[in-house]
Amino acid sequence: MNYTSINDVDASLNPLALSACNYVKSNTNIEIFTIAVSSYAGPGTTVYNTLRNCASANDHFFLVTDYAGMINAFAEIGKQATRLRLVR
């Protein structure tokens, strides 16, 4: 494909990403955690919606805008992953 703007890339990749996420969620035992890292990835944006919908559950999606947010997101993912591993 010959892209002429970033909007063209968004339009073609987001459905593909969601399709891949939905396939994994429906056909495997893999838990998907997603992190939107940007002050421009807030609610209502394509990035936010794609990553939120890709995550296995609402508490598997994180929106962060700074270093502290990243540290907290990865700490929470670590806690959840540990609980998943102990339960299964």
N, C-alpha and C positions, 0 to 999 in steps of 0.2 A: 504494500500500500504506500502511496505517496502522500505523506502528511504535509499540510500547509500551515497548520497552527496547532498549538497545544490542545485546543478544544477538540480537534479531530482525534488526537491520541486518546483523550479521555473518553470520547464517544465510542471508540472501538475496543478499548481495553477493559473498561469497567464491566460490561456484560460478560466478557470472557473470564475475568477474575471471579465474578459472582457465580458463574457456571462451574468453575473449578472448585470453589468453596462449597457450593451446594452438593456437588458430586462427592467430595470428601466427607461432608457431614452425613450424607445419606448412605454411604457405602463402606464406611470404615469406623473404627473406634477412636479416631484421632480427634483431639480437642483443638480447636483453632482459637488462638488469642491474637488480637490485632491491636496495634497502637498507631493512632494518627498523631504525627509529630509536626505541628505547625500552628501558628496563630491564625492561619488562613483555612484551617480544616475544621471549622466549627460546625455546629448543627445547621443542616440545610445545604451544606456543600456536597458536591459529588464525592469527594474523598471521604468525608465523614459517613455519608450514607453507605458507600461501598464497603468500607472497613467495618462499620457497625453491623451490616447485614452479613458480612463474611464470618464474623465471630460466631462461635458455637453457642454462646449465650450472651445476654446483656452484660453480665459481669466479666466477660472475656474481651470486652472492648474498652480501650483506654484512649482518651484525648489528652494529650500533654502539649504544653507550650514552652516548657523550660527544662533545665537539667534536673531540678528537684522532682518534677513530674515524671521524668523518665525513670529516675531511681525508684520512686514510689510504684510506678507501673510494673517494673520488673520485679520488685519485691513482692507485690501482690500476685503476679503470675507465678512466681516461685512458690508462694504459699498454696495457691490453688493447685498447682501441678503436684506438689507433695501430697495434698489431700487426695487428689485423683489416684495417685500411685498407691497410696495406702489402702484406699477403698477397693480398688480393682485388684 
